[in-house]
Amino acid sequence: MSLLSVNPSTARTIERYPEMSPAEVDAALDAAREDWLVWKETSFEHRASLMREAAALLGARKDELARLMAEEMGKPVRQGRAEVEKCAWACAYYADHAAAHLAPDPVATGAGKSYVAFQPLGPVLAVMPWNFPLWQVYRFAAPALMAGNVGVLKHASNVSGCALAIEAMFRDAGFPEHAFRTLLLPSGRVKEIVEDRRIRAVTLTGSTPAGQAVASQAGAVLKKTVMELGGSDPYLILEDADLDQAARTCVDARLVNSGQSCIAAKRFIVVADVLEPFTERFVALMRARKVGDPLREDTEVGPLARADLRDDLHRQFTASVQAGARLLLGGEVPE
């Protein structure tokens, strides 16, 4: 079996990545654990120097990485550059502040000296989504590595190129060869990695069903987890709202990452007195947004990341109109 990267703008296959065999996964986890045994003994100063180099590499490769995201999941290149810059910021932030965040915390007790110490856990598995293919990884990897852990990434299957690029950047920055490893696996094999004795903690960003599955698997083997799951954020538009500002804010919030974000606005609840004037403004601003090729500098909204996601959304839309929703703009699947 192979993992497929497909350009959502053209439907052309970019690359087929062979799925890792059980033996390859076993070797990768062994190597990650061996590197952790050395990495956990390094100083914050040493880790910080490498993390700053990682930030510098992100800056140097910003255009290349933005193009890779545009091709693999359709992110407009201007937004892709901003995402890379945010990743570089995270690396620099934790390089500067990890030592202070993880300093022993004194606690008053009856003993002569008491404190809470923060110790590395070991290899941390990250199950990450495609919508912010770099940021979701770096916001876990930078603090985890600075804390003396090593990272094992199971990325979304449609952004394997991004996953391998992240692994290469950490290695190029001077981190131990196996301090950050990418596993090229389908979602169906996550459970075996969660349960592996060498994995000490798990973090996931994704859907509620995915979180339920991974949290239950990790809980069954008593491993710590950090989850960020989906939402359906409401905006309330009341009678005293500045409707021009409200409409601009709502359109921006709905179209974050071409609408593919867990924190994008999902619902707009408008009181009756201002419903029509707000709706007119909202539709006009939506109509003005530039939809197109994510590699163009003037594109504001790119394609959805996969054809199945687009088709499922269109089915939801069609069912909503059949149930009585008003169609005010669009309604057809673009070429």
Residue pairs with C-beta under 8 A, 6 or more apart in sequence:
1 19
1 186
2 16
2 17
2 18
2 19
3 16
3 17
3 18
3 19
3 157
3 158
3 160
3 184
3 185
3 186
4 13
4 15
4 16
4 17
4 157
4 158
5 13
5 14
5 15
5 16
5 17
5 72
5 158
5 159
5 160
5 161
6 12
6 13
6 14
6 158
6 306
6 307
7 13
7 14
7 71
7 72
7 74
8 73
8 74
8 302
8 303
8 304
8 305
8 306
8 307
8 310
9 74
9 293
9 294
9 295
9 302
9 303
11 307
14 71
14 72
14 161
15 160
15 161
17 160
17 161
17 164
17 184
18 184
19 184
19 185
19 186
20 28
20 183
20 184
20 185
25 183
25 185
25 192
25 193
28 152
28 178
28 181
28 183
29 123
29 152
29 193
29 196
29 198
29 199
30 198
31 177
31 178
31 181
32 123
32 150
32 152
32 178
32 179
32 181
32 198
33 122
33 123
33 150
33 198
34 178
35 150
35 176
35 177
35 178
35 179
36 120
36 122
36 123
36 149
36 150
36 179
38 176
39 120
39 145
39 148
39 149
39 150
39 176
39 179
40 120
40 122
40 148
40 149
42 148
44 98
44 99
44 102
44 146
47 95
47 98
47 145
47 146
47 148
48 95
48 96
48 98
48 99
48 146
49 95
49 174
50 173
50 174
50 175
51 91
51 92
51 94
51 95
51 142
51 145
51 146
51 173
52 91
52 92
52 95
53 173
53 174
54 91
54 142
54 169
54 170
54 173
54 175
55 88
55 89
55 91
55 92
55 95
56 88
56 173
57 169
57 172
57 173
58 65
58 84
58 85
58 87
58 88
58 91
58 169
59 84
59 85
59 88
61 84
61 169
62 81
62 84
62 85
63 77
63 81
65 80
65 84
65 134
65 162
65 165
66 75
66 77
66 78
66 80
66 81
66 83
66 84
67 77
67 80
67 295
68 161
68 162
68 165
69 75
69 80
69 83
69 133
69 134
69 159
69 162
70 76
70 77
70 80
70 294
70 295
70 302
71 161
71 295
72 130
72 133
72 158
72 159
72 161
72 162
73 130
73 131
73 133
73 158
73 159
73 305
74 258
74 294
74 302
74 303
74 304
74 305
75 83
75 133
75 257
75 258
75 294
75 302
76 258
76 294
76 296
76 299
76 300
76 301
76 302
77 294
77 295
77 296
77 297
77 299
78 297
78 299
79 257
80 294
83 132
83 134
83 135
84 134
86 135
86 138
87 134
87 135
87 138
87 139
90 135
90 138
90 139
90 142
91 138
91 142
93 142
94 142
94 143
94 146
95 142
95 146
98 143
98 146
98 147
102 118
102 146
102 147
104 115
104 116
104 117
104 118
105 115
105 116
106 114
106 115
107 114
107 115
107 116
108 114
118 147
119 148
120 147
120 148
120 149
121 149
121 200
121 201
121 224
122 149
122 150
122 198
122 199
122 200
122 201
123 149
123 150
123 151
123 152
123 198
123 199
123 200
124 140
124 144
124 149
124 150
124 151
124 152
124 199
124 200
124 201
124 202
124 203
125 152
125 154
125 193
125 194
125 199
125 201
125 202
125 203
126 137
126 140
126 141
126 151
126 152
126 153
126 154
126 202
126 203
126 204
127 154
127 190
127 202
127 203
127 204
127 205
127 206
127 210
127 214
128 136
128 137
128 140
128 153
128 154
128 155
128 156
128 204
128 205
128 206
129 136
129 156
129 205
129 206
130 155
130 156
130 158
130 159
130 305
131 257
131 260
131 261
131 262
131 305
132 257
132 261
133 155
133 156
133 159
133 162
133 163
134 162
134 166
136 205
137 153
137 155
137 163
137 166
138 166
140 151
140 203
141 151
141 153
141 166
141 170
141 180
144 150
144 151
145 151
145 170
145 175
145 179
145 180
149 200
149 201
150 176
150 178
150 179
150 180
150 181
151 179
151 180
151 181
152 180
152 181
152 183
152 193
152 199
153 163
153 166
153 167
153 180
153 181
153 182
153 183
154 183
154 185
154 190
154 193
155 162
155 163
155 182
157 186
157 187
158 305
158 306
160 182
160 184
163 182
163 184
164 182
166 180
166 182
167 180
167 181
167 182
170 179
170 180
171 177
171 180
183 193
185 193
187 210
190 213
190 214
190 217
191 213
191 217
193 199
194 202
194 214
194 217
194 218
194 221
194 223
195 217
195 220
195 221
199 223
200 223
200 224
201 223
201 224
201 225
201 226
202 214
202 218
202 223
202 224
202 225
202 226
203 225
203 226
203 227
204 210
204 211
204 214
204 215
204 225
204 226
204 227
204 228
205 227
205 228
205 229
205 262
206 229
206 230
207 229
207 230
208 229
208 230
210 229
211 227
211 229
214 225
214 227
215 225
215 227
218 224
218 225
219 225
228 262
229 262
230 262
231 262
231 263
231 266
232 266
232 267
233 253
233 263
233 264
233 265
233 266
233 267
234 265
234 266
234 267
234 268
234 269
235 246
235 249
235 250
235 253
235 265
235 267
235 268
235 269
236 269
237 243
237 246
237 250
237 268
237 269
237 270
237 271
237 274
237 278
238 271
238 274
239 271
239 273
239 274
241 274
241 278
243 274
243 277
243 278
243 281
244 281
246 278
246 281
247 278
247 281
247 282
247 284
247 285
248 285
250 265
250 268
250 282
251 282
251 285
251 286
251 289
253 264
253 265
254 264
254 265
254 266
255 264
255 289
255 300
255 301
256 263
256 264
257 264
258 301
258 302
258 303
258 304
259 301
259 304
260 304
260 305
268 282
270 278
270 279
279 328
283 328
283 329
286 329
287 329
289 300
289 301
290 298
290 299
290 300
290 301
291 299
291 300
291 301
291 302
291 334
292 298
292 299
292 301
292 302
293 299
293 302
294 302
294 303
303 310
304 310
304 313
310 333
311 333
314 333
317 331
321 327
321 331
